C-alpha cells in the first residue's frame, strides 16, 4: 500500500513538472519577439556559439527560453525546478531505503 503512495507522489510531481516546463517554454518564447533582450537573456547561445552568433530569432537556443522566462515570469520556472528536485529527492530516498532492504534480503537468502 505504501508503494502506491510513492507512485502517486511521482505521478503528481511528474505532471507538475511537465506542465510547468511547457508553460515556461511557452512564456520564454517571447524572447523571439524582443531583439533588444537577446544580448541579456540568450546566455546559452552565446556560451555555445560565441558572442556574435545571434543574427536573427532562429539562432536562439531553446534553453534560452527558460532563462528569459525565469527573468520575466519566474513562477513557472520555480515550480518546474521544485518538482524536478522533488522527483530526484524521492527517487534517491526510495533507492536508499529499498536498496538497503534488498541487500538484507540477499544476505539472508
N, C-alpha and C positions, 0 to 999 in steps of 0.2 A: 504494500500500500504506500509506503514511503517513497518508493521509486516512482510512482505515478505523480507524486507531488513535485519531484525533481523534473520530470518530463514537462509538467505544466509550467514550471518556472523557466525551463529552457525555451519552451514554445512561446511564452509570453515575451520574454526578453528578445528572442529572435524576431518576432513580429514587430516589436517596438523598434528594434534596430533597423529592420528593413524599411518600415515606413518613414522613420526619421532620416535614414540615409537618402531615400528617394526625395523627400521634401527638401533636404539640404542641397542635394544635387540640382533640383529644380530652382530653388532660390538663388543658388550660386551661378546659375546660367545667366543671370542678369549682368555678369561680368562681360559678356559678349557685347552688350549694348553700352558699356561705359569705357570708351577707349582711354580716357584720362586716368582710369583706375588700373589699367594694365601694368603700369610701372610699379605700383604698390602692392597689388594683390596676386599677380602672376609669378609667385615665388618659385614654384616647381618648374615652370617653363624656362625661366632664366637660369635656374640651377642646372637643368638637364641640357639645355641647348645654347646657352650663352645669353649675355645681357641684351644684345640687339637682335634677338631671334624672332620677336613678335612684329610681324608686318601687318597682319590682319587678324580678325577674330578666329579664323580657322587654325591658327598656330598655337592657340592656348591649350594647355594640358587640362584634362578633365579633373585632375586633382586640385587645380587652382580654383575650381568652382567651390570646393569645400572651404578654402581659405577665405574667399570672398563672402561666403555665407556666414562663416564664423565672425567676420568683421561687422557685417551688417544685420544679420538675423541669427544671433548665437544660440537661441533656444533649441532649435532642431539639432544643431551640431553637438550641443551639450547632452541632449537626450541620446543621440547616436553614440557618443563616446561612453556615456554612463552605461548604456545597455551592453555595449561591447565589453567593457571592463567587467560587468556583472556576469556575462556569459563565460569569459575566461576564468574569472574567480570561482564560479560554480563548478566549472569543468575541472579545475585544479583541485578543488576541495573534494570532489567526488572521486577523482583518481587517487588522491592521497588516502581517503577514507576506505574505499573499496579495494584499492591496491594492497593496503596493509592487511585487510581481512583475507584477501585471496592468497597472500603469502602464508598466512597461518593455516589456511585450508590445505595448501600444497605440502607444508611441512608435516601435518598430521596424517596425510594420506599415505 
